[in-house]
Every structure is written in structure tokens, then in C-alpha cells.
Amino acid sequence: MTTKLIQEKTNKRGIQYALGTDGDTYSVLKLCHSYASYRRGGMAQRWRYVQKDMTLDAAMALFNRRGA
């Protein structure tokens, strides 16, 4: 199932985090940059899980802590 991003936040170090849901559970994701030879410019961006399958309260607490 595809994760739908609800909210995005950038912390003071410039790292982007997002709060996402797949319907029943919530997750916190981080935008990662990695080398990709198939991409023009050589950099690919991909959302990767910090933690998944959480309740809304737990996900919001982690999202606010990481995005501060």
C-alpha cells in the first residue's frame, strides 16, 4: 500500500521529515539523498522510514521530536 504524506517539516540541520499514513497506521519518514547513476546529476531523492506501524499519538511525538 502507498503511504500518503500528511505533513512535512525541516529541522535546523536541514533534514526533511514527513508524517505519513497508509490508512490504519502512521509512520515517520526521512528524505534521503543518495548517488544514482541512472539519474541526471547523479542524485536521487527517496523517502525512507524512520519508524512505521505506529499510532497517531506515537507518530506525532516522534515527528515533533525529529523535526524540532
TORVEX-351876 format. One record per residue: residue number from 1; residue in three letters; x, y, z of N, C-alpha, C, O in turn. Coordinates in steps of 0.2 Angstrom, whole numbers, always signed. Layout:
<nodes>
+-----+-----+-------+-------+-------+-------+-------+-------+-------+-------+-------+-------+-------+-------+
:   k :   r :   n.X :   n.Y :   n.Z :  ca.X :  ca.Y :  ca.Z :   c.X :   c.Y :   c.Z :   o.X :   o.Y :   o.Z :
+-----+-----+-------+-------+-------+-------+-------+-------+-------+-------+-------+-------+-------+-------+
: NUM : Ala :     X :     Y :     Z :     X :     Y :     Z :     X :     Y :     Z :     X :     Y :     Z :
...
+-----+-----+-------+-------+-------+-------+-------+-------+-------+-------+-------+-------+-------+-------+
</nodes>
This chain:
<nodes>
+-----+-----+-------+-------+-------+-------+-------+-------+-------+-------+-------+-------+-------+-------+
:   k :   r :   n.X :   n.Y :   n.Z :  ca.X :  ca.Y :  ca.Z :   c.X :   c.Y :   c.Z :   o.X :   o.Y :   o.Z :
+-----+-----+-------+-------+-------+-------+-------+-------+-------+-------+-------+-------+-------+-------+
:   1 : Met :    +4 :    -6 :    +0 :    +0 :    +0 :    +0 :    +4 :    +6 :    +0 :   +10 :    +6 :    +3 :
:   2 : Thr :    +2 :   +11 :    -3 :    +6 :   +18 :    -4 :    +5 :   +22 :    +2 :    -1 :   +23 :    +5 :
:   3 : Thr :   +10 :   +25 :    +5 :   +10 :   +29 :   +11 :    +8 :   +36 :    +8 :   +11 :   +39 :    +4 :
:   4 : Lys :    +3 :   +40 :   +11 :    +1 :   +46 :   +10 :    +4 :   +51 :   +15 :    +3 :   +50 :   +21 :
:   5 : Leu :    +8 :   +56 :   +12 :   +11 :   +61 :   +17 :    +6 :   +66 :   +19 :    +2 :   +69 :   +15 :
:   6 : Ile :    +6 :   +67 :   +26 :    +1 :   +71 :   +29 :    +4 :   +78 :   +30 :    +1 :   +83 :   +29 :
:   7 : Gln :   +10 :   +78 :   +33 :   +14 :   +84 :   +35 :   +21 :   +84 :   +34 :   +24 :   +78 :   +35 :
:   8 : Glu :   +25 :   +89 :   +32 :   +32 :   +89 :   +31 :   +35 :   +94 :   +36 :   +32 :   +99 :   +37 :
:   9 : Lys :   +41 :   +93 :   +38 :   +44 :   +98 :   +42 :   +52 :   +97 :   +41 :   +54 :   +92 :   +40 :
:  10 : Thr :   +55 :  +103 :   +41 :   +63 :  +103 :   +41 :   +66 :  +105 :   +47 :   +64 :  +110 :   +50 :
:  11 : Asn :   +71 :  +101 :   +50 :   +74 :  +104 :   +56 :   +79 :  +109 :   +55 :   +80 :  +110 :   +49 :
:  12 : Lys :   +82 :  +111 :   +60 :   +88 :  +116 :   +59 :   +94 :  +114 :   +56 :   +98 :  +118 :   +53 :
:  13 : Arg :   +95 :  +107 :   +55 :  +101 :  +105 :   +51 :   +99 :  +104 :   +44 :  +103 :  +102 :   +40 :
:  14 : Gly :   +93 :  +105 :   +42 :   +91 :  +105 :   +35 :   +88 :   +98 :   +33 :   +87 :   +97 :   +27 :
:  15 : Ile :   +87 :   +93 :   +38 :   +84 :   +87 :   +36 :   +77 :   +87 :   +36 :   +74 :   +90 :   +40 :
:  16 : Gln :   +74 :   +84 :   +31 :   +67 :   +84 :   +30 :   +63 :   +78 :   +32 :   +66 :   +72 :   +31 :
:  17 : Tyr :   +58 :   +79 :   +37 :   +54 :   +73 :   +39 :   +47 :   +74 :   +37 :   +45 :   +80 :   +36 :
:  18 : Ala :   +44 :   +68 :   +37 :   +37 :   +69 :   +35 :   +33 :   +64 :   +39 :   +35 :   +58 :   +41 :
:  19 : Leu :   +27 :   +65 :   +41 :   +22 :   +61 :   +44 :   +17 :   +58 :   +39 :   +14 :   +62 :   +35 :
:  20 : Gly :   +17 :   +52 :   +39 :   +13 :   +48 :   +33 :    +8 :   +43 :   +36 :    +9 :   +41 :   +42 :
:  21 : Thr :    +3 :   +41 :   +32 :    -2 :   +36 :   +34 :    -3 :   +32 :   +28 :    -3 :   +34 :   +22 :
:  22 : Asp :    -5 :   +25 :   +30 :    -7 :   +21 :   +25 :   -14 :   +18 :   +26 :   -16 :   +13 :   +24 :
:  23 : Gly :   -18 :   +22 :   +30 :   -25 :   +21 :   +31 :   -26 :   +19 :   +38 :   -29 :   +23 :   +42 :
:  24 : Asp :   -23 :   +14 :   +41 :   -24 :   +12 :   +48 :   -18 :   +14 :   +53 :   -20 :   +15 :   +58 :
:  25 : Thr :   -12 :   +14 :   +50 :    -6 :   +15 :   +54 :    -3 :   +21 :   +52 :    -4 :   +24 :   +46 :
:  26 : Tyr :    +2 :   +24 :   +56 :    +5 :   +30 :   +54 :   +13 :   +29 :   +54 :   +15 :   +24 :   +57 :
:  27 : Ser :   +17 :   +33 :   +51 :   +24 :   +32 :   +50 :   +27 :   +39 :   +50 :   +24 :   +44 :   +48 :
:  28 : Val :   +34 :   +39 :   +52 :   +38 :   +45 :   +51 :   +43 :   +43 :   +46 :   +46 :   +38 :   +46 :
:  29 : Leu :   +44 :   +47 :   +41 :   +49 :   +46 :   +35 :   +54 :   +52 :   +35 :   +53 :   +57 :   +37 :
:  30 : Lys :   +60 :   +50 :   +32 :   +65 :   +55 :   +31 :   +67 :   +55 :   +24 :   +67 :   +50 :   +20 :
:  31 : Leu :   +68 :   +61 :   +21 :   +70 :   +62 :   +14 :   +78 :   +61 :   +14 :   +82 :   +65 :   +16 :
:  32 : Cys :   +80 :   +56 :   +10 :   +87 :   +54 :    +9 :   +89 :   +55 :    +2 :   +85 :   +54 :    -3 :
:  33 : His :   +95 :   +57 :    +2 :   +99 :   +59 :    -5 :  +104 :   +54 :    -6 :  +108 :   +53 :    -1 :
:  34 : Ser :  +104 :   +50 :   -11 :  +109 :   +45 :   -12 :  +112 :   +46 :   -20 :  +108 :   +48 :   -24 :
:  35 : Tyr :  +118 :   +43 :   -21 :  +120 :   +43 :   -28 :  +116 :   +38 :   -32 :  +115 :   +32 :   -30 :
:  36 : Ala :  +115 :   +40 :   -38 :  +111 :   +36 :   -43 :  +114 :   +37 :   -50 :  +113 :   +42 :   -52 :
:  37 : Ser :  +117 :   +32 :   -53 :  +120 :   +33 :   -59 :  +115 :   +34 :   -65 :  +116 :   +37 :   -70 :
:  38 : Tyr :  +109 :   +32 :   -64 :  +103 :   +32 :   -69 :  +100 :   +39 :   -69 :   +96 :   +41 :   -73 :
:  39 : Arg :  +101 :   +43 :   -64 :   +98 :   +50 :   -63 :  +103 :   +55 :   -66 :  +109 :   +55 :   -65 :
:  40 : Arg :  +100 :   +60 :   -69 :  +104 :   +66 :   -72 :  +106 :   +70 :   -66 :  +102 :   +72 :   -62 :
:  41 : Gly :  +112 :   +71 :   -65 :  +115 :   +75 :   -60 :  +118 :   +70 :   -54 :  +122 :   +72 :   -50 :
:  42 : Gly :  +116 :   +64 :   -55 :  +118 :   +58 :   -50 :  +115 :   +58 :   -44 :  +118 :   +53 :   -40 :
:  43 : Met :  +110 :   +62 :   -42 :  +107 :   +61 :   -35 :  +100 :   +59 :   -36 :   +96 :   +62 :   -39 :
:  44 : Ala :   +98 :   +55 :   -32 :   +91 :   +53 :   -31 :   +88 :   +54 :   -24 :   +92 :   +54 :   -19 :
:  45 : Gln :   +82 :   +56 :   -24 :   +79 :   +58 :   -18 :   +74 :   +52 :   -16 :   +70 :   +51 :   -21 :
:  46 : Arg :   +73 :   +50 :   -10 :   +69 :   +45 :    -9 :   +67 :   +45 :    -1 :   +71 :   +47 :    +3 :
:  47 : Trp :   +60 :   +44 :    +0 :   +58 :   +44 :    +7 :   +59 :   +38 :   +10 :   +57 :   +32 :    +7 :
:  48 : Arg :   +62 :   +37 :   +16 :   +64 :   +31 :   +19 :   +61 :   +31 :   +26 :   +60 :   +37 :   +29 :
:  49 : Tyr :   +59 :   +26 :   +28 :   +55 :   +25 :   +35 :   +60 :   +26 :   +41 :   +66 :   +24 :   +41 :
:  50 : Val :   +58 :   +31 :   +46 :   +62 :   +31 :   +52 :   +59 :   +26 :   +57 :   +62 :   +22 :   +60 :
:  51 : Gln :   +52 :   +26 :   +57 :   +48 :   +21 :   +60 :   +41 :   +20 :   +57 :   +39 :   +25 :   +55 :
:  52 : Lys :   +39 :   +14 :   +57 :   +32 :   +13 :   +54 :   +28 :    +9 :   +59 :   +30 :    +6 :   +64 :
:  53 : Asp :   +21 :    +8 :   +57 :   +16 :    +5 :   +60 :   +15 :    +7 :   +68 :   +16 :    +4 :   +72 :
:  54 : Met :   +14 :   +14 :   +68 :   +13 :   +17 :   +75 :    +6 :   +20 :   +75 :    +3 :   +21 :   +70 :
:  55 : Thr :    +4 :   +22 :   +81 :    -2 :   +25 :   +82 :    -1 :   +32 :   +81 :    +5 :   +35 :   +80 :
:  56 : Leu :    -6 :   +36 :   +80 :    -6 :   +43 :   +78 :    -2 :   +47 :   +84 :    +2 :   +51 :   +82 :
:  57 : Asp :    -3 :   +46 :   +90 :    +0 :   +49 :   +96 :    +7 :   +48 :   +96 :   +11 :   +53 :   +96 :
:  58 : Ala :    +9 :   +42 :   +95 :   +17 :   +40 :   +95 :   +20 :   +43 :   +89 :   +26 :   +45 :   +89 :
:  59 : Ala :   +17 :   +43 :   +83 :   +20 :   +46 :   +77 :   +21 :   +53 :   +77 :   +26 :   +56 :   +75 :
:  60 : Met :   +16 :   +57 :   +80 :   +16 :   +64 :   +81 :   +22 :   +66 :   +86 :   +25 :   +71 :   +85 :
:  61 : Ala :   +22 :   +62 :   +91 :   +28 :   +63 :   +96 :   +35 :   +62 :   +93 :   +39 :   +67 :   +94 :
:  62 : Leu :   +36 :   +57 :   +89 :   +42 :   +56 :   +86 :   +43 :   +61 :   +80 :   +49 :   +64 :   +79 :
:  63 : Phe :   +38 :   +63 :   +77 :   +38 :   +68 :   +71 :   +40 :   +75 :   +74 :   +45 :   +78 :   +71 :
:  64 : Asn :   +37 :   +77 :   +80 :   +39 :   +83 :   +83 :   +46 :   +83 :   +86 :   +49 :   +89 :   +86 :
:  65 : Arg :   +48 :   +78 :   +88 :   +55 :   +77 :   +91 :   +60 :   +78 :   +86 :   +65 :   +81 :   +87 :
:  66 : Arg :   +59 :   +74 :   +80 :   +64 :   +74 :   +75 :   +64 :   +81 :   +71 :   +69 :   +83 :   +69 :
:  67 : Gly :   +58 :   +84 :   +70 :   +58 :   +90 :   +66 :   +59 :   +96 :   +70 :   +58 :  +102 :   +67 :
:  68 : Ala :   +61 :   +96 :   +76 :   +62 :  +102 :   +80 :   +69 :  +105 :   +78 :   +70 :  +110 :   +81 :
+-----+-----+-------+-------+-------+-------+-------+-------+-------+-------+-------+-------+-------+-------+
</nodes>
